[in-house]
Amino acid sequence: MTAGPETTAGRPNIVFIIADQLRADHLGFNGNTEVRTPNLDRLTSDAAVFDRAFVANPTCMPNRASLLTGRWPSVHGTRCNGISLDPDSSTFVRSLAQSGYRTAAVGKLHHQNMGWDFEPEQAEQIRDTDPGLIDVRTARAVGRTRETGWDQWENRERHERGFVGMPEDYYGYQEVDLVIGHGDAPGGHWVHWARDRGVDPRVLGGPEASAKPPTGWDQVYTTSIPVDVHPSTYVGERAAERIKAAAASQDPFFLFVSFPDPHHPFAPPEEYAGLYDPAVMELPNGFEQDHSDSPEHIRTMIAGRGTPNSDATMAFAVSEDQYRRAVAAQYGLIELMDAQVGRILAALEDSGQDQDTIVVFTSDHGDMFGDHGLMLKHFVHYESVTRVPLAIRIPGTRGSAQRRSNALVSTADLAPTMLEMAGVRAFHGIQGRSLQPLLDGSTDTIREAVLIEEDQPFSIDGLPAPVRMRSVVTAEGRLTRYFGAPGIEVYDHRTDPGELRNVAGQPQAAELQRTLENALLEEMARVCDLAPTPTFAA
């Protein structure tokens, strides 16, 4: 895994592609034989593929902030959705821009709040458990001295009122083509692009406008938005246009390409909606497993199988019919995204830049998608939701065999990796570790354990709010602690890679549990904030 040739400007271009809520094994190159992903398979055929890549947090905003900053959520402050990342944060994109890269982003960023309100029961939980919060909807303004509106750049309602030009330095991005939200009718710049093409997303988008509306679960339907105006198509088209335009410059470029799919609602356009037959979809790992040893909140979800949470983003126990319809629709969305990845790769090749460009593919977190009988995310740290696809293609290795690594890596490792590959000095405070030693073959591992955090100000039945979860994953297994709750999970990956048996407290697992508890303590201590640096002894 050696680094390849650089651009004439001395540094490689970087195209960083990220999907939203895509688990590692819903891709052909990661062993899935049901879904078709020919372009991603081609991209990764001579890339480095990391089979043990984990998130710093299995939630959109926290993990995307960790990706940018190289820091864990407990340190960078975006601990959960609803907390905009400090716009003055050091990010690897900003470092690239300051060192001469032209930086741009296309698609969903989610570095700031999109404007969604809490569900009423969630707001009540927050008020009950945090008396200092007088009004959760205005809490973002408490203690802030910045100019009003600093955290409103990704507010969907603001973009509905008219086209919003983005700042010249938006977390390091010099230019942004924004998509806000998920599904077939999100917000942002895409809305105005669609209207310019004669499609009003507020008329044709959503389940109400569908000729094939939801059956069994309101998050699965066929959109009436045409495929050539679909949000994923917009991302692919704008990314390809930016790549072609970059060929005229001698400066290296960094392009962040962020698909809002295949996050729910699962609403593929007609051309992709019928590609997969729900009836033949295989049921996943542990769909009907015995949860007698699982924490109370998981057992409570299982007892209510088939009943989604009132918050459409929250985990629930899915029925067989709901799962089959959802996975067939999601595979269609994945295939649509794959087609746009092909469009991006073609733009690199047609413009003569493919030999000078590093291409990265990953996702911000996974989705339970039927594993253990559950769906979506939050309040569970099964690998279905914490492990993500990660592939890095380096120009100098084009045409060689695919290289796979079992090293434990984190989303937080991508910031230092991008900086080292670009020849840019890392900024103070990065906690992740560069993957360069794994890429160049100088080592087989960069850490013995990886930490996963999750903090939520609200919860679900069986788990008291607020929620503070911490998990550690090693080569031997996984341990999860629910602080403030009695639940603990221990899985022995040597004998139970599917995480089907929680062996916490069992005599045969005592040594493993002690080892994992020590690893968790070490990792939590390691990511404590070391900034600011002392200037005197006292």
C-alpha positions as CSV (number, residue, x, y, z in Angstrom):
1,M,0.0,0.0,0.0
2,T,2.4,2.6,-1.2
3,A,1.6,6.2,-2.0
4,G,1.5,7.1,-5.7
5,P,2.4,10.1,-7.9
6,E,1.3,13.6,-7.0
7,T,-0.1,16.4,-9.1
8,T,2.0,18.9,-11.0
9,A,1.4,21.2,-8.0
10,G,3.2,18.7,-5.9
11,R,0.2,17.3,-4.0
12,P,-2.6,15.0,-4.9
13,N,-6.2,15.9,-5.5
14,I,-8.7,14.3,-3.1
15,V,-12.3,13.2,-3.8
16,F,-13.9,12.2,-0.6
17,I,-17.3,10.4,-1.1
18,I,-19.5,9.7,1.9
19,A,-22.9,8.0,2.1
20,D,-25.5,8.6,4.8
21,Q,-26.6,5.7,7.1
22,L,-25.0,3.0,5.0
23,R,-23.8,-0.1,6.8
24,A,-20.6,-1.8,5.7
25,D,-22.1,-5.0,4.4
26,H,-24.7,-3.5,2.1
27,L,-22.2,-3.2,-0.7
28,G,-20.9,-5.7,-3.2
29,F,-17.2,-5.2,-2.5
30,N,-17.9,-6.1,1.1
31,G,-19.5,-9.4,0.3
32,N,-23.2,-8.6,-0.2
33,T,-24.5,-10.8,-3.1
34,E,-28.0,-9.2,-3.2
35,V,-27.2,-5.6,-4.0
36,R,-25.5,-4.5,-7.2
37,T,-22.7,-1.9,-6.8
38,P,-20.5,-2.2,-9.9
39,N,-19.0,1.2,-9.8
40,L,-18.0,1.0,-6.1
41,D,-16.7,-2.5,-6.8
42,R,-14.6,-1.1,-9.6
43,L,-13.4,1.8,-7.4
44,T,-12.3,-0.6,-4.6
45,S,-10.9,-3.3,-6.9
46,D,-7.4,-1.8,-6.5
47,A,-8.0,0.2,-3.3
48,A,-7.2,-0.3,0.4
49,V,-10.3,-1.6,2.1
50,F,-10.6,-1.4,5.8
51,D,-12.8,-4.2,7.2
52,R,-12.8,-3.0,10.8
53,A,-13.6,0.7,10.4
54,F,-15.8,2.1,13.2
55,V,-17.5,5.4,13.9
56,A,-16.6,7.7,16.8
57,N,-20.4,8.1,17.3
58,P,-23.2,6.3,15.4
59,T,-25.1,9.5,14.8
60,C,-24.9,12.0,11.9
61,M,-23.8,15.3,13.4
62,P,-21.3,14.0,16.0
63,N,-19.6,11.6,13.7
64,R,-19.4,14.1,10.8
65,A,-17.8,16.6,13.2
66,S,-15.3,13.9,14.3
67,L,-14.5,13.3,10.6
68,L,-13.7,17.0,10.1
69,T,-11.8,17.6,13.4
70,G,-10.2,14.3,14.1
71,R,-11.6,14.5,17.6
72,W,-14.1,12.5,19.6
73,P,-17.6,14.1,20.2
74,S,-17.0,14.5,24.0
75,V,-14.1,16.8,23.0
76,H,-15.3,18.7,19.9
77,G,-18.7,19.4,21.6
78,T,-21.2,18.1,19.0
79,R,-22.1,15.3,21.3
80,C,-25.5,14.6,19.6
81,N,-27.7,15.8,16.8
82,G,-28.9,19.3,17.5
83,I,-25.5,20.9,18.5
84,S,-24.0,22.8,15.7
85,L,-20.2,22.4,15.4
86,D,-18.2,25.5,16.4
87,P,-17.6,27.3,13.1
88,D,-14.1,28.3,14.4
89,S,-13.1,24.7,14.9
90,S,-9.9,23.5,13.4
91,T,-10.8,21.1,10.5
92,F,-8.7,19.2,8.1
93,V,-10.6,20.9,5.2
94,R,-9.7,24.3,6.6
95,S,-6.0,23.2,6.9
96,L,-6.1,22.1,3.2
97,A,-7.6,25.4,2.1
98,Q,-5.0,27.3,4.1
99,S,-2.2,25.3,2.4
100,G,-3.4,26.1,-1.1
101,Y,-6.1,23.5,-1.9
102,R,-9.3,24.6,-3.6
103,T,-12.0,23.1,-1.4
104,A,-15.6,22.4,-2.2
105,A,-18.5,20.3,-0.9
106,V,-21.5,18.9,-2.7
107,G,-24.5,17.4,-0.9
108,K,-25.4,16.9,2.8
109,L,-23.0,18.4,5.3
110,H,-25.0,18.5,8.6
111,H,-22.4,20.5,10.4
112,Q,-25.2,22.7,11.7
113,N,-28.8,22.1,12.7
114,M,-31.3,21.6,10.0
115,G,-34.2,23.0,12.1
116,W,-36.0,19.8,13.1
117,D,-37.9,20.2,16.4
118,F,-37.8,17.6,19.2
119,E,-40.8,15.3,19.5
120,P,-43.0,16.5,22.5
121,E,-42.1,13.6,24.7
122,Q,-38.4,14.2,24.0
123,A,-38.7,17.8,24.9
124,E,-40.4,16.8,28.2
125,Q,-37.7,14.4,29.0
126,I,-35.0,17.0,28.4
127,R,-36.8,19.5,30.6
128,D,-37.2,16.9,33.4
129,T,-33.6,15.7,33.3
130,D,-31.9,19.1,32.8
131,P,-33.7,21.9,34.8
132,G,-31.3,24.5,33.4
133,L,-32.9,24.2,30.0
134,I,-35.7,26.7,30.0
135,D,-36.6,26.2,26.4
136,V,-34.8,23.4,24.4
137,R,-35.6,25.1,21.1
138,T,-33.6,28.2,22.0
139,A,-30.9,26.4,24.0
140,R,-28.5,26.8,21.0
141,A,-28.3,30.5,21.8
142,V,-27.4,30.2,25.5
143,G,-23.9,31.4,26.2
144,R,-23.2,32.3,22.6
145,T,-21.7,35.7,21.8
146,R,-21.5,35.3,18.1
147,E,-23.6,37.3,15.6
148,T,-27.1,36.1,15.4
149,G,-27.6,33.5,12.6
150,W,-24.1,32.0,12.8
151,D,-25.7,28.5,13.1
152,Q,-28.5,28.9,10.6
153,W,-26.6,28.2,7.3
154,E,-28.1,24.7,7.1
155,N,-31.6,25.6,8.3
156,R,-34.0,24.1,5.9
157,E,-36.7,26.7,6.4
158,R,-34.2,29.5,5.6
159,H,-33.3,27.9,2.3
160,E,-37.0,27.5,1.4
161,R,-37.5,31.2,1.4
162,G,-34.8,31.8,-1.3
163,F,-31.4,30.8,-2.5
164,V,-28.8,31.1,0.3
165,G,-25.2,31.9,-0.6
166,M,-22.8,30.1,1.8
167,P,-19.8,31.8,3.5
168,E,-16.5,31.8,1.7
169,D,-15.0,29.8,4.6
170,Y,-17.6,27.3,5.8
171,Y,-15.7,25.0,8.1
172,G,-13.0,25.2,5.4
173,Y,-15.1,24.7,2.3
174,Q,-14.7,27.6,-0.1
175,E,-17.8,26.6,-2.1
176,V,-20.8,24.5,-1.2
177,D,-23.7,23.0,-3.1
178,L,-26.0,22.0,-0.3
179,V,-28.6,19.3,0.3
180,I,-30.4,19.6,3.7
181,G,-32.1,16.5,5.0
182,H,-32.9,13.0,3.5
183,G,-35.2,11.2,1.2
184,D,-36.7,12.3,-2.1
185,A,-37.6,15.9,-1.1
186,P,-34.9,17.5,1.1
187,G,-34.0,21.1,1.2
188,G,-31.0,23.4,0.4
189,H,-29.6,24.4,-3.0
190,W,-31.0,21.2,-4.5
191,V,-34.6,22.6,-4.3
192,H,-33.7,25.6,-6.5
193,W,-31.8,23.4,-8.9
194,A,-34.9,21.1,-9.2
195,R,-37.3,24.0,-9.7
196,D,-35.0,25.3,-12.5
197,R,-35.6,22.0,-14.2
198,G,-39.4,22.3,-13.9
199,V,-39.9,20.1,-10.8
200,D,-41.3,21.5,-7.6
201,P,-40.2,19.1,-4.8
202,R,-43.0,20.4,-2.5
203,V,-45.5,19.1,-5.0
204,L,-44.0,15.9,-6.3
205,G,-42.0,14.9,-3.2
206,G,-43.0,12.9,-0.2
207,P,-45.3,9.9,0.4
208,E,-48.5,11.9,-0.3
209,A,-47.5,12.5,-3.9
210,S,-46.4,8.9,-4.5
211,A,-48.2,6.7,-7.0
212,K,-47.0,3.8,-4.8
213,P,-47.5,5.1,-1.2
214,P,-46.2,3.4,2.0
215,T,-47.5,0.0,2.9
216,G,-46.8,-1.1,6.5
217,W,-44.3,1.6,7.3
218,D,-44.5,5.3,6.3
219,Q,-40.7,5.4,5.6
220,V,-40.9,3.2,2.5
221,Y,-42.5,4.4,-0.8
222,T,-41.8,5.2,-4.5
223,T,-41.1,8.8,-5.1
224,S,-42.7,10.8,-7.9
225,I,-39.5,12.9,-8.2
226,P,-38.0,12.0,-11.6
227,V,-34.7,10.2,-11.5
228,D,-32.9,13.0,-13.4
229,V,-33.9,15.5,-10.7
230,H,-33.4,13.2,-7.7
231,P,-31.1,14.5,-4.9
232,S,-28.5,11.8,-5.6
233,T,-28.5,12.7,-9.2
234,Y,-27.9,16.4,-8.2
235,V,-24.9,15.3,-6.1
236,G,-23.4,13.2,-8.9
237,E,-24.0,15.9,-11.5
238,R,-22.6,18.8,-9.5
239,A,-19.6,16.8,-8.3
240,A,-18.8,15.8,-11.9
241,E,-19.0,19.4,-13.0
242,R,-16.7,20.5,-10.3
243,I,-14.2,17.8,-11.1
244,K,-14.1,18.8,-14.8
245,A,-13.8,22.5,-14.0
246,A,-10.8,21.7,-11.7
247,A,-8.8,20.3,-14.6
248,A,-8.2,23.9,-15.8
249,S,-6.3,24.8,-12.6
250,Q,-2.8,23.9,-11.4
251,D,-3.8,24.0,-7.8
252,P,-4.8,20.7,-6.1
253,F,-8.4,20.4,-5.1
254,F,-10.4,18.7,-2.3
255,L,-14.0,17.7,-3.1
256,F,-16.3,16.4,-0.4
257,V,-19.2,14.5,-2.1
258,S,-21.9,13.6,0.4
259,F,-25.0,11.6,-0.7
260,P,-28.1,12.1,1.5
261,D,-29.0,8.5,0.6
262,P,-29.5,5.7,1.5
263,H,-30.8,7.2,4.7
264,H,-34.5,6.7,5.3
265,P,-37.2,7.5,4.1
266,F,-36.4,4.8,1.6
267,A,-38.0,6.4,-1.5
268,P,-36.3,5.5,-4.7
269,P,-37.6,6.8,-8.1
270,E,-39.7,4.5,-10.3
271,E,-36.6,3.3,-12.3
272,Y,-35.0,2.0,-9.2
273,A,-38.0,1.1,-7.0
274,G,-38.7,-2.3,-8.6
275,L,-35.2,-3.6,-9.1
276,Y,-35.3,-5.8,-6.0
277,D,-38.2,-8.1,-5.0
278,P,-39.0,-7.8,-1.3
279,A,-40.3,-11.4,-1.3
280,V,-36.8,-12.9,-2.0
281,M,-34.8,-10.7,0.3
282,E,-33.0,-12.8,2.9
283,L,-33.7,-12.2,6.6
284,P,-30.5,-10.9,8.3
285,N,-28.4,-11.9,11.2
286,G,-30.3,-12.8,14.3
287,F,-33.7,-11.4,13.1
288,E,-35.5,-13.7,15.5
289,Q,-32.8,-14.0,18.2
290,D,-33.4,-14.6,21.9
291,H,-32.9,-11.2,23.6
292,S,-33.3,-12.6,27.2
293,D,-29.8,-11.4,28.0
294,S,-30.1,-8.0,26.2
295,P,-30.6,-4.7,28.1
296,E,-34.2,-3.8,29.1
297,H,-34.7,-1.2,26.4
298,I,-33.8,-3.7,23.7
299,R,-36.2,-6.3,25.1
300,T,-38.9,-3.6,25.3
301,M,-38.4,-2.8,21.6
302,I,-38.6,-6.4,20.6
303,A,-41.9,-6.8,22.6
304,G,-43.4,-4.1,20.4
305,R,-42.2,-5.5,17.1
306,G,-43.7,-3.8,14.1
307,T,-44.4,-0.5,15.9
308,P,-42.1,2.3,14.8
309,N,-41.0,5.0,17.3
310,S,-42.9,8.3,17.3
311,D,-39.5,9.8,16.2
312,A,-38.9,8.4,12.7
313,T,-35.1,8.3,13.3
314,M,-35.2,6.1,16.4
315,A,-34.5,2.4,16.6
316,F,-37.4,0.0,16.8
317,A,-38.1,-3.8,16.3
318,V,-39.1,-4.2,12.6
319,S,-41.5,-6.8,11.3
320,E,-40.5,-9.2,8.5
321,D,-42.7,-7.4,6.0
322,Q,-41.4,-4.0,7.0
323,Y,-37.8,-5.2,6.7
324,R,-38.3,-6.9,3.3
325,R,-39.9,-3.8,1.8
326,A,-37.3,-1.5,3.3
327,V,-34.3,-3.4,2.2
328,A,-35.6,-3.8,-1.4
329,A,-36.1,0.0,-1.5
330,Q,-32.8,0.8,0.1
331,Y,-30.9,-1.5,-2.4
332,G,-32.6,0.6,-5.2
333,L,-31.3,3.8,-3.6
334,I,-27.8,2.2,-3.2
335,E,-27.8,1.3,-6.9
336,L,-28.8,4.8,-7.8
337,M,-26.0,6.2,-5.7
338,D,-23.6,3.7,-7.2
339,A,-24.5,5.0,-10.7
340,Q,-23.6,8.5,-9.6
341,V,-20.3,7.3,-8.2
342,G,-19.7,5.9,-11.7
343,R,-20.4,9.4,-13.0
344,I,-17.9,10.9,-10.7
345,L,-15.2,8.3,-11.6
346,A,-15.9,9.0,-15.3
347,A,-15.4,12.7,-14.8
348,L,-12.0,12.0,-13.2
349,E,-11.0,9.8,-16.1
350,D,-12.4,12.0,-18.9
351,S,-10.6,15.0,-17.5
352,G,-7.3,13.2,-17.1
353,Q,-7.2,13.6,-13.3
354,D,-7.8,10.0,-12.2
355,Q,-4.1,9.3,-11.9
356,D,-3.5,12.3,-9.7
357,T,-6.5,11.9,-7.4
358,I,-7.0,10.0,-4.1
359,V,-10.6,8.7,-3.8
360,V,-12.1,7.8,-0.5
361,F,-15.4,6.1,0.1
362,T,-17.1,5.7,3.5
363,S,-20.4,6.4,5.4
364,D,-21.2,8.4,8.5
365,H,-22.7,5.5,10.3
366,G,-24.6,2.3,9.7
367,D,-28.2,1.0,10.2
368,M,-29.4,-2.0,12.1
369,F,-31.5,-3.0,9.1
370,G,-33.0,-6.1,10.6
371,D,-30.0,-7.4,12.4
372,H,-31.0,-8.6,15.9
373,G,-34.6,-7.8,14.8
374,L,-34.0,-4.1,14.9
375,M,-34.1,-1.1,12.5
376,L,-32.4,2.3,12.2
377,K,-30.1,3.5,14.9
378,H,-29.7,5.1,18.4
379,F,-29.3,3.4,21.8
380,V,-27.6,0.3,20.4
381,H,-24.0,-0.3,19.4
382,Y,-24.2,-3.5,17.4
383,E,-21.7,-3.6,14.6
384,S,-24.5,-3.1,12.1
385,V,-24.7,0.6,13.1
386,T,-21.1,1.2,14.3
387,R,-19.1,-0.4,11.6
388,V,-18.8,1.5,8.3
389,P,-17.4,0.9,4.8
390,L,-14.0,2.5,4.2
391,A,-11.9,2.3,1.1
392,I,-9.0,4.5,0.0
393,R,-7.7,4.4,-3.6
394,I,-4.3,5.8,-4.2
395,P,-3.1,6.7,-7.7
396,G,0.2,4.8,-7.5
397,T,-1.6,1.5,-6.8
398,R,-4.0,1.7,-9.7
399,G,-4.2,-1.7,-11.5
400,S,-2.9,-3.7,-8.5
401,A,-4.9,-6.1,-6.4
402,Q,-7.3,-5.0,-3.8
403,R,-5.7,-4.8,-0.3
404,R,-7.8,-5.5,2.8
405,S,-6.9,-4.6,6.3
406,N,-8.3,-5.9,9.6
407,A,-6.8,-3.1,11.6
408,L,-9.1,-1.2,14.0
409,V,-9.6,2.3,12.7
410,S,-12.0,5.1,13.5
411,T,-13.7,7.9,11.6
412,A,-11.6,10.3,13.7
413,D,-8.5,8.8,11.9
414,L,-9.6,10.3,8.6
415,A,-8.6,13.9,9.4
416,P,-5.0,13.2,10.1
417,T,-4.9,10.7,7.2
418,M,-6.1,13.3,4.7
419,L,-3.6,15.9,6.0
420,E,-0.6,13.5,5.9
421,M,-1.5,12.3,2.4
422,A,-1.7,15.9,1.2
423,G,1.6,16.8,2.9
424,V,-0.1,19.3,5.2
425,R,0.9,19.6,8.9
426,A,-1.7,18.3,11.4
427,F,-3.2,20.9,13.7
428,H,-3.1,20.8,17.5
429,G,-5.7,18.7,19.2
430,I,-6.2,15.9,16.7
431,Q,-6.9,12.6,18.5
432,G,-7.2,10.3,15.6
433,R,-4.3,8.5,14.1
434,S,-3.1,8.6,10.5
435,L,-3.8,5.5,8.4
436,Q,-0.7,6.2,6.3
437,P,1.4,3.5,8.1
438,L,-1.4,1.0,7.1
439,L,-1.5,2.3,3.6
440,D,2.3,2.1,3.0
441,G,2.6,-1.3,4.7
442,S,4.9,-0.2,7.5
443,T,2.6,-1.6,10.2
444,D,-0.5,-3.9,10.4
445,T,-2.2,-2.1,13.3
446,I,-2.3,1.5,14.7
447,R,-4.3,0.8,17.9
448,E,-5.4,-2.1,20.1
449,A,-8.9,-0.7,20.8
450,V,-11.4,1.8,19.4
451,L,-13.8,3.9,21.4
452,I,-17.4,4.6,20.4
453,E,-19.4,7.3,22.1
454,E,-23.1,8.1,22.2
455,D,-24.9,10.8,24.2
456,Q,-28.6,11.6,23.9
457,P,-30.6,14.1,25.9
458,F,-33.7,11.9,25.6
459,S,-34.3,8.2,25.5
460,I,-36.8,5.4,24.9
461,D,-38.8,3.0,27.2
462,G,-36.5,0.9,29.4
463,L,-33.5,3.3,29.3
464,P,-33.4,6.4,31.5
465,A,-32.6,9.8,30.1
466,P,-30.2,11.4,29.5
467,V,-28.3,8.5,27.8
468,R,-24.5,8.2,28.0
469,M,-23.2,5.1,26.2
470,R,-19.6,4.2,25.8
471,S,-18.3,1.1,23.9
472,V,-14.9,-0.3,23.3
473,V,-14.1,-2.7,20.5
474,T,-10.9,-4.8,20.4
475,A,-9.8,-7.8,18.3
476,E,-11.4,-10.0,21.0
477,G,-14.8,-8.4,21.5
478,R,-17.0,-5.5,22.4
479,L,-18.1,-4.0,25.7
480,T,-20.9,-1.4,26.1
481,R,-21.7,0.6,29.3
482,Y,-24.9,2.5,29.8
483,F,-23.8,5.1,32.4
484,G,-26.7,5.8,34.8
485,A,-28.4,2.6,33.9
486,P,-27.7,-1.1,34.9
487,G,-27.3,-2.4,31.3
488,I,-23.9,-3.8,30.2
489,E,-23.1,-5.8,27.1
490,V,-20.1,-8.0,26.4
491,Y,-19.7,-9.9,23.2
492,D,-16.9,-12.4,22.5
493,H,-16.1,-11.8,18.8
494,R,-13.8,-14.9,18.8
495,T,-16.8,-17.2,19.2
496,D,-19.7,-14.9,18.4
497,P,-18.8,-12.5,15.6
498,G,-22.5,-11.8,15.0
499,E,-23.0,-10.4,18.6
500,L,-25.9,-12.8,19.3
501,R,-25.0,-13.6,22.9
502,N,-24.5,-11.0,25.6
503,V,-22.1,-12.8,28.0
504,A,-21.7,-9.9,30.5
505,G,-21.4,-11.3,34.0
506,Q,-21.0,-14.9,32.9
507,P,-18.1,-16.8,34.6
508,Q,-16.6,-18.0,31.3
509,A,-16.4,-14.4,30.1
510,A,-14.9,-12.9,33.2
511,E,-11.4,-12.5,31.9
512,L,-12.7,-11.0,28.6
513,Q,-14.9,-8.6,30.5
514,R,-12.1,-7.4,32.7
515,T,-9.8,-6.9,29.7
516,L,-12.5,-4.9,27.9
517,E,-13.3,-2.8,30.9
518,N,-9.7,-1.9,31.2
519,A,-9.6,-1.1,27.5
520,L,-12.6,1.2,27.9
521,L,-11.1,3.0,30.8
522,E,-7.8,3.5,28.8
523,E,-9.6,4.8,25.7
524,M,-11.9,7.2,27.7
525,A,-8.9,8.6,29.4
526,R,-6.9,8.9,26.2
527,V,-9.5,11.1,24.5
528,C,-9.8,13.6,27.3
529,D,-9.1,17.1,26.0
530,L,-5.5,18.2,26.2
531,A,-6.2,21.8,25.0
532,P,-5.3,24.5,25.8
533,T,-1.6,23.9,26.2
534,P,0.0,25.3,29.4
535,T,2.2,28.3,28.9
536,F,3.9,28.3,32.3
537,A,4.6,25.8,35.1
538,A,2.2,27.7,37.3
